[in-house]
Amino acid sequence: MNFIENLYLQILKVFSDGVFGMSLGDLAIIFLSIIISLLIRSIVARILVNKVKSIVSKTGNKIDDKLFEALVPPFRLLPIVIVFLAITLYFDIESTLGIYFQKINNTLSTIFVFWLIHQAIIPFSNLFNKLEKVLTKGLVLWIVKSLKYLIIFLGIVAVLEVWGIKIGPVIAGLGLFGVAVALGAQDLFKNLISGIMILLEKRFQLGDVINVPGHTEGTVEHIGFRSTLIRKFDSTPITIPNYIFAEAPILNYTNRKYRRINWTIGLEYSSTLDQIKKLTEAISSYIDTSEDFIVNDNYKSFVRLEKFNHSSIDILVLCFTSTKDWNKYLEIKEKLGMEIKVKVEEIGLNFAFPSQSIYIEKNDI
C-alpha cells in the first residue's frame, strides 16, 4: 500500500514541479499558446492581409500598395509577439523563468520594430529618386542599401542589449582583429573607395556604354561596393574590380553629344580637278542642308582633298551627326554613303581600288 502511495506522490510531484519549476500544465499552456499564435498568424496572412490588400488596391496610389506589400512580412510576426507577451504576464516576473520569457518577448518586439522600419525603407526609397538630379542613380542606390544595413546593425545591437551584451566592449575587443583583417583586405577597401569615387565624380552611370581599354567594352549594369558589372555587346557579363577604373582612362560613349563620321574616299587618278571640286561641293552642300548633321563653330564639317595616295586621290569627309543614337547614326551614315555614290556616278568619277602599274621595257636587239 505504501508503495502505491509513494508512486502516486511521485507522479503528482512530476506534474507539479515539471521542468525548470514549471508544472506540466504550465508547459501545456505554453505549447498551446504557441500553436494558437501560429494559427492566428496563418489567419492573418490569409484573411486579414487579403482584405487589407483589396482595400489598398482601390486607392489608386502606388506608394501605399508598395508600403503594404513591404510591411506584410513583419506584421505576420505580430501574433507571435502578442502570445509571448501574454505568456510573460502569466508567469511571475521576478522568477528566473519569468525573466527569460520577458527577454524573449523584448527580443521579439525589438525584431518586429526594426524589421518594420527596414521594410518601410523599400517603398519610401522612391523619394530618394529625386536626388538623382544632384547625385547619380548608383549613389542613390548605395545610400538606400547603407540605410538598410545601418538598421540591421542597430537592430542587432538592440537585441544584444536586451540580453545584457554591451556592444562597445565587443567592438573594442575586435579592434586588433579588425586591424589584421584590414591588412589582409586592402584590395577590398581599395575597390570600395574607388567605387565611391566613381559615383561622386560621375565618370559613368548605370546604363552608360563605356570602353575600358585593355579590359572590355559594353553597358554598365551594376556598380557594387567591390566591383562593377558590364554587359558586353554580345550579351556576355563581365565583372571588373573598381580599382581598375581609378587607374585606367575610361571612354564614356553615352556622354558624348554627337557621333562623328570620318571617311576617306578614294578616286581614280584619271579624275579631273573640276570633277573633284564638283564632288566636294556637292557633299558639303548635302551635309550643310540636311537635318541629319550638326554644323556650327564647335562641330565643323570638312570635305577636302586630303592627299595623293599610292593608287588613289583621297577625299576626306568628316562631319558630326545630329544624334548619338546608334541605330539612327547607322541610318544617317547609310544615307550619306548612298548620296556620295550617286554624286560620284553623276559627275562621271570612279572609285579607286588598290592597283599597281607594271612597265615592261622593250630592248631592241
VEXTIRO-376576 format. One record per residue: x, y, z of N, C-alpha, C, O in turn. Coordinates in steps of 0.1 Angstrom, whole numbers. Each point is the difference from the previous one (the first is absolute). Layout:
N
n_u	n_v	n_w	ca_u	ca_v	ca_w	c_u	c_v	c_w	o_u	o_v	o_w
X	Y	Z	X	Y	Z	X	Y	Z	X	Y	Z
...
***
This chain:
365
n_u	n_v	n_w	ca_u	ca_v	ca_w	c_u	c_v	c_w	o_u	o_v	o_w
8	-12	0	-8	12	0	9	13	0	-3	9	-7
13	-10	15	10	12	1	6	2	-14	3	11	-3
0	-22	-4	6	1	-13	-9	7	-10	5	9	-7
-17	-12	7	-10	7	-9	-1	15	4	-1	8	-9
0	-5	22	-1	14	4	13	8	-4	-1	11	-5
13	-18	7	12	7	-4	0	3	-15	4	10	-5
-8	-20	-3	0	1	-14	-10	12	-4	3	7	-9
-14	-7	15	-10	11	-3	5	13	4	-2	10	-8
9	-9	19	6	13	4	11	5	-10	1	11	-3
7	-21	-2	11	3	-9	-6	5	-13	5	10	-6
-16	-16	1	-7	4	-12	-5	15	2	1	8	-9
-8	-6	20	-5	14	3	11	10	0	-1	11	-4
13	-15	10	11	9	1	6	3	-14	3	12	-3
-3	-22	-6	4	3	-14	-9	10	-7	4	9	-6
-17	-11	9	-10	9	-7	1	14	6	-2	10	-7
5	-9	20	0	13	7	13	7	-3	1	12	-2
11	-19	3	13	6	-2	3	2	-14	5	10	-5
-7	-21	-3	2	1	-15	15	2	-3	8	-7	5
-6	17	-14	13	3	-5	3	15	3	-8	8	-2
20	-5	8	4	13	3	-10	7	9	-2	12	-1
-4	-19	10	-9	6	9	-14	2	-6	-9	5	7
6	-9	-19	-13	1	-6	-7	-14	1	6	-10	-3
-19	11	6	-8	-12	0	-2	-4	-14	1	8	-10
-5	-21	8	-4	-5	-13	-12	8	-6	-1	1	-12
-7	3	21	-12	8	-4	5	14	-6	-5	4	-10
15	2	17	5	12	-6	7	-2	-13	-2	8	-10
9	-19	8	7	-3	-12	-11	-2	-11	2	4	-12
-13	-11	16	-10	-2	-10	-7	13	-5	-3	2	-11
2	7	21	-6	13	-4	10	8	-9	-5	6	-10
18	-7	13	9	7	-9	0	-6	-14	0	7	-10
0	-21	10	0	-6	-13	-13	3	-8	1	3	-12
-12	-3	18	-13	3	-6	0	15	-5	-5	3	-11
11	6	19	1	14	-4	8	2	-12	-4	8	-9
15	-15	8	8	1	-12	-7	-5	-12	0	6	-11
-7	-18	12	-8	-5	-11	-11	9	-4	-2	3	-12
-4	4	22	-11	9	-3	6	12	-8	-6	6	-9
18	-1	13	6	11	-6	3	-3	-15	-1	9	-9
6	-21	7	3	-4	-14	-13	-1	-8	0	4	-12
-11	-8	18	-13	-1	-7	-5	14	-3	-4	3	-11
6	6	21	-5	14	-2	9	7	-11	-5	7	-8
18	-11	8	9	6	-11	-5	-5	-13	0	8	-10
-4	-20	9	-5	-5	-13	-13	7	-4	-2	3	-12
-7	-1	22	-13	7	-3	3	15	-4	-6	5	-10
16	1	16	3	14	-3	6	0	-15	-3	9	-7
11	-19	4	6	0	-13	-10	-2	-11	1	6	-11
-11	-14	14	-10	-4	-11	-12	9	-1	-4	4	-11
-1	0	23	-13	7	0	2	15	1	-3	8	-9
10	-4	20	1	14	3	9	7	-11	-3	11	-4
14	-17	1	9	6	-10	-7	1	-14	1	11	-6
-8	-21	2	-7	1	-13	-11	11	1	-2	7	-10
-5	-6	21	-10	11	2	6	14	-1	-5	8	-8
16	-6	15	6	13	0	6	3	-14	0	11	-5
5	-22	-2	6	2	-13	-11	5	-10	3	8	-8
-15	-14	9	-11	4	-9	-4	14	2	-3	7	-9
4	-2	22	-3	14	3	10	9	-6	-3	11	-5
16	-14	8	11	8	-4	1	1	-16	3	11	-5
-6	-22	-2	1	0	-14	-10	10	-7	1	3	-11
-12	1	19	-10	8	-6	3	15	1	-7	9	-5
18	-6	12	4	14	3	6	7	-13	-1	12	-1
6	-20	-7	7	6	-12	13	6	2	6	6	-9
-1	-8	21	13	6	4	10	-12	1	-2	-9	8
13	10	-16	9	-11	0	9	-1	12	5	-11	4
-3	22	3	9	1	12	-6	-9	11	7	-8	6
-20	10	-3	-6	-8	10	-1	-15	-3	1	-9	9
-2	6	-22	1	-14	-4	13	-7	3	1	-10	5
10	18	-9	13	-5	3	3	-1	15	7	-9	5
-12	19	2	2	0	15	-7	-12	6	5	-6	9
-17	3	-13	-7	-11	5	7	-13	-3	1	-9	9
3	7	-21	7	-13	-3	13	-1	8	4	-11	3
3	22	-1	13	0	8	-3	-3	15	9	-7	6
-20	11	-1	-3	-1	15	-7	-14	3	-1	-3	12
-3	-4	-22	-7	-13	3	9	-10	7	-5	-5	10
18	3	-14	8	-10	8	2	3	15	-2	-9	8
5	22	-5	1	2	15	-13	-1	7	0	-4	12
-11	8	-18	-13	-1	7	-4	-14	3	-8	-3	9
13	-7	-17	-3	-14	2	7	-5	13	-4	-10	5
14	18	-1	7	-4	13	-8	5	12	2	-4	11
-11	14	-13	-6	7	11	-8	-10	9	0	2	12
-8	-12	-17	-7	-9	8	9	-8	10	-4	-2	11
15	-1	-16	10	-8	9	5	10	11	2	-5	11
0	17	-15	5	10	11	-11	2	10	3	0	12
-15	1	-16	-11	1	10	-2	-12	9	-2	2	12
3	-14	-18	-1	-12	8	12	-1	10	-3	-3	12
15	6	-15	11	0	9	-2	10	11	5	-1	11
-11	13	-15	-3	10	11	-10	-6	10	1	3	12
-11	-10	-17	-10	-6	9	7	-10	9	-3	-1	12
12	-7	-18	7	-11	8	8	7	11	1	-5	11
6	16	-15	8	8	10	-9	5	12	5	-1	11
-17	5	-14	-9	5	10	-5	-11	9	-4	2	11
4	-14	-17	-6	-12	8	10	-4	11	-5	-5	10
18	7	-12	9	-5	10	5	12	9	-2	11	-4
7	-15	15	5	10	10	12	7	-7	10	-7	-3
-10	20	2	10	7	-7	14	0	8	10	2	-5
-11	-5	18	12	-1	9	7	-13	-1	11	-2	4
-18	-8	-9	5	-14	-1	10	0	-11	0	8	-10
9	-19	10	10	-1	-10	-7	-3	-14	5	6	-10
-15	-14	10	-7	-3	-12	-7	12	-6	0	3	-12
-6	5	21	-7	12	-4	10	10	-6	-3	7	-10
15	-6	16	10	9	-6	4	-4	-14	2	8	-9
0	-21	7	4	-5	-13	-11	2	-10	3	4	-12
-15	-6	16	-12	2	-10	-1	15	-3	-4	4	-11
7	5	21	0	14	-3	10	4	-10	-2	9	-8
14	-15	10	11	3	-10	-4	-5	-14	3	7	-10
-9	-19	9	-4	-5	-13	-11	10	-6	1	2	-12
-10	2	21	-10	9	-5	6	13	-5	-4	6	-10
13	0	18	7	12	-4	8	-2	-13	1	9	-9
5	-21	7	7	-2	-12	-9	-1	-12	3	6	-10
-14	-13	11	-10	0	-11	-5	13	-3	-2	4	-12
-1	4	22	-5	14	-2	10	9	-7	-3	7	-9
16	-9	13	10	8	-7	2	-4	-14	1	9	-9
-1	-22	6	1	-5	-14	-12	5	-8	2	4	-11
-14	-4	17	-12	5	-7	2	15	-4	-3	4	-11
7	4	21	1	14	-3	11	3	-11	-3	8	-9
15	-14	10	10	3	-9	-3	-6	-14	4	6	-10
-10	-17	10	-4	-6	-13	-11	9	-7	1	1	-12
-10	4	20	-10	10	-5	7	12	-6	-4	4	-11
14	2	18	7	11	-6	8	-4	-12	0	8	-10
6	-19	10	8	-5	-12	-9	-1	-12	4	4	-11
-15	-10	13	-9	-3	-11	-6	13	-5	-3	2	-12
1	8	21	-7	13	-4	10	8	-9	-5	8	-8
18	-11	8	9	7	-8	-2	-3	-15	2	8	-9
-7	-20	6	-1	-5	-14	-10	9	-8	4	5	-10
-16	-3	15	-9	9	-8	4	15	1	-1	7	-10
6	-3	21	4	14	1	13	3	-6	4	12	-1
3	-22	-4	13	2	-7	-3	8	-13	10	6	-6
-22	-7	1	-3	8	-12	1	15	1	3	7	-9
-4	-3	22	2	15	3	15	4	-3	3	11	-3
6	-21	4	14	3	-2	3	2	-15	10	5	-4
-20	-10	-4	3	2	-15	0	14	-4	6	4	-10
-12	5	18	1	15	-3	14	5	1	4	10	-5
5	-18	13	14	5	2	8	-4	-13	11	5	0
-17	-12	-9	8	-4	-12	4	12	-8	9	0	-8
-17	11	10	4	12	-8	13	6	5	7	7	-7
-4	-9	20	12	5	6	11	-11	1	11	2	-4
-16	-14	8	9	-12	1	-2	-9	-11	-10	1	-8
19	-11	6	-2	-10	-10	-10	-11	5	-3	-1	12
-3	-6	-21	-9	-11	3	7	-11	9	-6	-5	9
18	2	-13	8	-10	8	2	4	14	0	-8	9
3	21	-7	3	5	13	-13	0	9	1	-3	12
-12	6	-18	-13	-1	7	-3	-14	4	-5	-2	11
8	-8	-19	-2	-14	3	9	-3	12	-4	-8	9
17	13	-9	9	-2	11	-6	5	13	1	-6	11
-6	18	-11	-6	6	12	-11	-8	5	-1	-2	13
-8	-3	-21	-11	-9	4	5	-12	7	-4	-4	10
14	-3	-17	6	-12	5	7	3	14	-2	-9	9
9	20	-8	7	3	12	-10	2	12	2	-4	11
-14	10	-14	-10	2	10	-5	-13	5	-3	-2	12
1	-7	-22	-5	-14	4	10	-7	9	-4	-6	10
17	7	-14	10	-7	8	1	7	14	2	-7	10
-4	20	-9	1	7	12	-11	-4	10	2	-2	12
-14	0	-18	-12	-4	8	2	-14	5	-3	-3	12
9	-6	-20	3	-14	4	10	0	11	-2	-7	10
12	15	-11	11	1	10	-6	5	14	2	-5	10
-10	16	-11	-6	5	12	-10	-10	6	-1	-1	13
-6	-7	-21	-9	-10	5	8	-11	8	-4	-4	11
15	0	-17	9	-10	7	5	6	13	0	-8	10
4	20	-10	5	6	12	-11	1	11	3	-3	12
-15	6	-16	-11	1	9	-3	-14	6	-3	-1	12
3	-9	-20	-3	-14	5	11	-4	10	-3	-6	10
16	9	-14	11	-3	10	-2	7	13	3	-5	10
-7	17	-11	-3	8	13	-10	-6	8	0	0	13
-11	-6	-19	-10	-7	7	5	-11	9	-4	-2	11
14	-5	-17	6	-12	7	12	4	9	8	-8	4
-6	21	-3	11	5	9	14	0	-6	10	1	7
-10	-2	-20	13	0	-7	3	14	-5	-7	5	-9
18	2	14	3	13	-4	8	0	-13	10	-7	-1
-14	14	-9	7	0	-13	13	7	0	9	-3	-8
-8	13	17	13	8	1	12	-8	3	10	0	-8
-10	-8	19	12	-9	2	2	-10	-11	12	-4	-2
-23	-1	-4	2	-10	-11	8	7	-11	9	-6	-6
-14	18	2	7	7	-11	15	3	4	9	-1	-9
-7	5	21	14	2	4	8	-12	0	12	0	-4
-18	-11	8	7	-13	0	3	-5	-14	10	-7	-3
-18	11	-7	2	-3	-14	10	9	-7	2	-1	-12
3	11	19	8	10	-6	13	-5	-6	3	2	-12
4	-10	20	12	-6	-5	-3	-10	-12	7	0	-10
-18	-7	12	-4	-9	-11	-3	7	-12	3	-4	-11
-9	16	12	-4	8	-11	12	6	-7	0	1	-12
11	2	19	12	5	-6	6	-11	-8	5	2	-11
-5	-14	16	6	-12	-7	-8	-2	-13	6	-3	-10
-19	4	11	-9	-3	-11	3	11	-11	0	-2	-12
1	15	17	2	11	-9	13	-2	-8	0	4	-12
11	-9	19	12	-2	-7	-2	-10	-11	7	0	-11
-15	-10	13	-2	-11	-10	-11	4	-10	-2	-7	-10
-5	18	13	-11	4	-9	2	13	-7	-9	8	-2
22	-5	-1	3	13	-6	-7	1	-13	-5	11	-4
4	-22	-4	-6	1	-13	-15	4	1	-6	7	-8
0	-13	19	-14	3	2	-3	14	2	-9	6	-6
17	0	15	-2	15	3	4	8	-12	-6	11	-2
16	-15	-5	4	7	-12	-11	1	-10	-3	10	-7
-4	-22	5	-11	-1	-9	-12	9	5	-7	6	-8
5	-6	21	-11	7	6	2	15	-2	-9	7	-4
21	-2	7	3	14	-2	-1	4	-15	-5	11	-3
10	-19	-5	-1	3	-15	-14	0	-4	-4	9	-9
-5	-18	14	-14	0	-4	-7	13	5	-8	6	-8
12	-1	19	-6	12	5	4	12	-9	-8	9	-3
21	-9	0	5	11	-9	-7	0	-14	-2	10	-6
-1	-22	1	-6	-2	-13	-14	7	1	-4	8	-9
-3	-10	20	-14	6	1	1	15	3	-8	7	-6
18	-3	14	0	15	3	5	8	-12	-5	11	-3
15	-17	-5	5	7	-11	-9	-1	-12	2	7	-10
-12	-16	10	-9	-3	-11	7	-3	-13	-3	5	-11
14	-13	12	7	-4	-12	-9	-8	-9	1	1	-12
-10	-9	18	-10	-7	-8	-11	-4	9	2	-1	13
-13	-2	-18	-12	-4	8	-6	-13	-6	5	-5	-10
-15	0	17	-7	-12	-4	-6	3	-14	-7	10	-2
9	-20	-7	-6	1	-14	10	7	-10	-3	0	-12
14	6	17	9	6	-9	8	-11	-8	3	-11	6
1	15	-18	8	-9	-8	15	5	1	2	12	-4
6	-20	9	14	4	3	10	-9	-6	-3	-12	-4
15	16	3	11	-8	-5	12	1	10	5	11	3
-1	-22	3	11	-1	9	12	-6	-8	0	-12	-2
9	21	-2	11	-5	-9	7	-12	7	4	1	11
-2	-11	-19	7	-12	5	-8	-10	8	4	-10	4
-17	14	-2	-9	-9	8	-13	-4	-8	-2	-11	-4
-7	21	2	-12	-3	-7	-7	12	-5	4	11	3
-15	-13	-10	-9	11	-5	-14	-5	1	-3	-11	-4
-6	19	10	-14	-4	1	-8	10	8	4	11	2
-15	-16	3	-10	8	7	1	-3	15	1	-11	4
0	22	4	1	-1	15	-14	-5	5	-10	7	-2
10	-18	9	-13	-5	6	0	1	15	-11	2	5
22	-2	2	0	1	14	13	5	5	11	-5	-4
-11	14	14	12	5	6	-1	-4	15	-8	6	8
16	-16	-4	-1	-5	13	11	6	9	7	8	-4
-7	-14	17	10	5	9	14	-4	-4	10	7	3
-9	-19	-9	14	-5	-3	3	0	-15	11	2	-4
-21	-4	-4	2	-1	-15	-12	6	-8	-10	3	6
12	-2	-19	-10	5	-9	-3	-10	-10	9	-6	-6
-22	4	3	-4	-10	-10	-3	7	-13	-8	10	-1
15	-14	-10	-1	5	-13	-5	-11	-9	6	-11	0
-16	14	-8	-5	-10	-10	5	3	-14	-3	11	-5
11	-20	0	6	3	-13	-11	0	-11	-12	-5	3
15	9	-15	-10	1	-11	-5	-14	-5	-10	-1	-6
18	-9	9	-5	-14	-3	-8	-6	11	-2	-12	1
-2	21	9	-8	-4	12	7	-8	11	-6	-5	9
20	4	-11	8	-6	11	2	9	11	6	11	-2
-9	-14	15	3	9	11	15	-2	5	5	-11	-1
1	22	4	13	-1	5	1	9	13	-5	12	0
12	-17	10	1	8	13	15	5	1	9	-7	-1
-8	20	3	13	7	1	1	6	14	-8	7	4
19	-10	3	3	7	13	0	15	-2	5	6	-10
-10	1	20	-2	15	-1	14	7	0	0	11	-6
10	-17	11	13	8	0	5	2	-14	8	9	-2
-12	-18	-7	5	2	-14	-5	13	-6	7	6	-8
-19	-2	12	-6	12	-6	8	12	5	-1	11	-6
7	-12	18	7	12	5	14	1	-7	6	11	1
-1	-22	-7	13	1	-6	0	0	-15	9	4	-7
-21	-8	1	0	0	-15	-9	11	-6	-9	5	7
13	0	-19	-9	10	-6	-13	-6	-5	1	-11	-7
-12	17	10	-13	-6	-4	-6	8	-11	-1	12	1
-3	-19	-12	-7	7	-11	-15	-2	2	-5	-11	0
-2	22	3	-15	-1	2	-7	5	-12	-1	12	-3
-3	-22	-5	-7	4	-13	-13	6	2	-5	8	-8
-2	-11	19	-13	5	3	0	15	2	-9	7	-4
20	-2	10	1	15	4	3	9	-12	-1	12	1
5	-18	-12	3	9	-12	-13	6	-5	-11	-6	1
12	17	-7	-12	7	-5	-4	-5	-14	-12	-1	-3
22	-1	-6	-3	-4	-13	9	-12	-4	11	-2	6
-14	-4	-17	9	-11	-6	6	6	-12	-5	8	-8
18	-12	6	8	6	-11	1	-11	-12	1	-12	3
-1	17	-15	3	-8	-12	13	5	-5	2	12	-3
7	-21	1	14	3	-5	3	-10	-11	4	-11	3
-6	15	-15	2	-8	-12	11	5	-9	3	12	0
4	-21	-7	9	4	-10	-5	-7	-13	0	-12	-1
-3	20	-9	-5	-5	-13	11	1	-10	6	10	-3
-3	-22	-3	11	0	-10	-6	1	-14	-8	-8	-4
14	17	-4	-4	2	-14	11	-4	-9	12	1	4
-15	-5	-16	10	-3	-10	9	12	-4	-5	11	1
17	-14	-5	9	11	-4	-4	6	-13	5	11	-4
-14	-17	-3	-5	6	-13	-10	11	3	-5	6	-9
1	-4	22	-10	11	3	6	13	-2	12	3	2
-20	6	-8	5	14	-2	-3	9	12	-8	-4	9
16	15	-8	-2	9	11	-14	6	0	-6	2	11
0	0	-22	-14	5	-1	-10	-10	6	-9	4	7
11	-17	-10	-9	-10	5	2	-1	15	-10	-2	7
22	2	-2	2	-1	14	-6	12	8	-6	-2	10
7	14	-16	-6	12	6	-15	-2	1	-6	4	10
0	-8	-21	-15	-2	0	-4	-10	10	-10	2	7
17	-13	-5	-3	-10	10	1	5	14	-10	-2	8
21	9	-5	1	5	14	-11	11	3	-5	0	11
2	8	-21	-10	10	2	-14	-6	2	-8	4	8
5	-15	-15	-13	-7	1	-1	-7	13	-11	1	6
21	-7	-1	0	-7	13	-2	11	11	-7	-2	10
15	13	-11	-1	10	11	-14	6	0	-5	3	11
-1	0	-23	-13	5	0	-10	-9	6	-9	4	7
10	-17	-9	-9	-10	5	1	0	16	-10	0	7
22	0	-2	2	0	14	-5	13	7	-6	-1	10
9	12	-16	-4	13	5	-16	2	1	-5	7	9
-2	-13	-19	-14	3	-1	-9	-11	6	-12	2	2
19	-14	1	-8	-11	6	-1	2	15	9	4	7
-21	-8	-2	-3	1	15	7	-12	7	0	0	12
6	-9	-20	6	-12	6	14	4	6	6	-8	7
-1	20	-10	14	3	4	-1	13	8	-9	9	-2
19	-7	11	1	12	8	13	7	-5	11	-5	0
-13	18	-4	11	8	-5	0	13	7	-9	8	-2
19	-5	10	2	13	6	14	3	3	9	-8	-4
-6	18	12	14	4	3	7	-11	8	12	-2	-1
-19	-5	9	6	-10	9	1	-14	-7	9	-8	2
-19	6	-11	0	-13	-7	0	3	-15	-11	1	-6
22	0	0	1	4	-14	1	-13	-9	4	-10	4
-8	12	-17	1	-11	-9	11	4	-10	2	11	-4
5	-22	-1	11	2	-10	-2	-10	-11	-1	-12	2
1	17	-14	1	-8	-12	11	6	-9	-2	9	-7
13	-15	8	12	5	-7	9	-11	-7	-1	-12	4
8	16	-14	10	-8	-6	11	-2	11	7	10	3
-5	-22	1	9	-2	11	15	-3	-4	9	6	4
-8	-16	-13	14	-4	-4	-1	-8	-13	-10	-5	-4
22	4	-2	2	-9	-11	6	-13	5	11	-1	3
-20	-9	-4	5	-13	6	7	-8	-11	1	5	-11
3	-17	14	7	-9	-10	-8	-2	-12	5	0	-11
-18	-3	13	-8	-4	-12	-13	8	0	-10	-4	-7
9	15	14	-13	8	0	3	14	4	10	3	7
-20	5	-10	0	14	5	-11	0	11	-11	-3	-2
16	5	14	-9	-1	12	-7	12	4	6	11	1
-19	-12	1	-9	11	4	-4	-3	15	-5	-10	3
7	20	5	-3	-1	14	-15	5	2	-3	11	-4
-5	-20	11	-14	4	4	-1	-1	15	0	-11	5
-1	22	2	0	0	14	-12	9	5	0	12	-3
-9	-18	10	-12	8	5	-6	-7	12	4	-11	4
-13	18	2	-7	-5	12	-15	-2	-2	-6	9	-6
1	-20	10	-14	-3	-2	-8	8	12	6	2	10
-18	1	-13	-8	7	10	-6	-9	11	-8	4	8
12	-16	-7	-5	-10	10	12	-8	5	10	-2	-7
-12	-4	19	10	-9	5	-6	-14	1	6	-10	5
-19	8	-9	-6	-13	0	7	-9	-11	1	5	-11
2	-17	15	8	-8	-9	-8	-4	-13	5	0	-11
-18	-4	13	-8	-4	-11	-2	12	-10	1	-2	-12
-4	14	17	-2	12	-8	13	4	-7	0	4	-11
11	-6	18	13	3	-5	3	-8	-12	5	5	-10
-8	-18	10	2	-9	-11	-8	4	-12	4	-1	-11
-17	5	14	-8	4	-11	5	13	-7	0	0	-13
5	9	21	6	12	-6	13	-3	-8	2	5	-11
6	-14	16	12	-4	-8	-4	-6	-13	6	2	-10
-16	-11	11	-5	-6	-13	-4	10	-10	3	-1	-12
-11	10	16	-6	10	-9	12	9	-6	0	3	-12
10	0	21	11	8	-5	8	-8	-11	4	5	-10
-2	-18	13	8	-9	-9	-8	-1	-13	7	0	-11
-20	-2	11	-7	0	-12	0	13	-8	1	-1	-12
-1	12	19	0	13	-7	14	2	-7	1	5	-11
9	-9	18	14	1	-6	1	-9	-12	6	4	-11
-12	-16	12	1	-9	-12	-8	6	-12	5	-1	-11
-16	7	14	-8	6	-11	8	12	-6	0	1	-13
6	7	21	7	12	-5	13	-5	-8	3	6	-11
3	-16	15	12	-5	-7	-4	-5	-14	7	3	-9
-18	-10	8	-5	-5	-13	-4	12	-9	2	0	-12
-10	10	18	-5	11	-8	12	8	-6	-1	5	-11
11	-3	19	11	9	-5	9	-8	-9	8	6	-8
-9	-19	7	8	-8	-9	13	-5	6	10	-2	-7
-9	2	21	12	-5	6	-1	-15	3	-10	-6	-1
21	1	5	1	-14	4	8	-2	13	10	7	3
-15	-16	5	7	-3	13	13	-8	-3	0	-9	-9
11	12	16	12	-6	-2	1	-13	8	-7	-1	10
16	-8	-14	2	-12	8	15	-2	-1	7	4	-10
-1	-12	19	14	-2	0	5	-7	-13	-6	-10	-4
15	17	-3	5	-6	-13	15	4	-1	5	9	6
1	-16	-16	14	2	-3	1	1	-15	-6	-7	-7
15	15	3	3	1	-15	14	-6	-2	10	2	7
-9	-11	-17	12	-7	-4	5	5	-13	-8	-1	-10
20	6	9	5	5	-13	11	-10	-5	9	-3	8
-11	-1	-20	10	-10	-6	8	8	-10	-4	5	-10
17	-5	13	9	7	-9	4	-9	-12	3	-12	1
-4	18	-13	3	-7	-12	14	2	-4	5	12	-1
2	-22	-2	14	1	-4	1	-4	-15	-4	-10	-4
10	19	-4	2	-2	-14	13	-8	-2	11	5	3
-13	-17	-8	12	-8	-2	3	0	-15	10	-6	-4
***
